[in-house]
Amino acid sequence: MYNADGSMNWENGTWPFYTNPAIYKLLKYSINSQNVVSNLNLGYEVITGLKFKANVGYNLLSSRDLNLVPIAANDPILGVTTGFSDHTSGLTQTWIAEPQVEYQKEIGHW
């Protein structure tokens, strides 16, 4: 994987698909994510038999990730002259509200 001087061994044909396994020590990846899930159920009986109810929810999912690939992680035979970095982030928020009305009345005995 390495030459005698400590540099990465890229001898032509040594590694399939131009990937020396030691490059994985050079690659950096990190992710930070947060997830919040909440729900609230409310109910109130206004008069006997008449109820107002609601189910309310909120969800949040956010993430940030970073991928770093230095020049040294590429086989020189490929002619790659730059490394790259990939920065991504995402945010998803959802709300839900489910109002309900319920009425119950006994209309006879069986």
RAZIGI-V5364 format. One record per backbone hydrogen bond with DSSP energy under -1.0 kcal/mol. CO is the residue of the C=O (numbers start at 1). NH is the residue of the N-H. If there is no record, write none. Layout:
BEGIN
[[CO:NH] [CO:NH]]
END
This chain:
BEGIN
[[1:9] [3:6] [7:3] [11:14] [15:18] [16:19] [20:23] [21:24] [22:25] [23:26] [23:27] [28:68] [30:66] [32:64] [34:62] [36:60] [38:58] [40:56] [42:54] [44:52] [47:50] [49:104] [50:46] [51:102] [52:44] [53:100] [54:42] [55:98] [56:40] [57:96] [58:38] [59:94] [60:36] [61:92] [62:34] [63:90] [64:32] [65:88] [66:30] [67:86] [68:28] [69:84] [70:73] [71:74] [75:78] [76:79] [84:69] [86:67] [88:65] [90:63] [92:61] [94:59] [96:57] [98:55] [100:53] [102:51]]
END
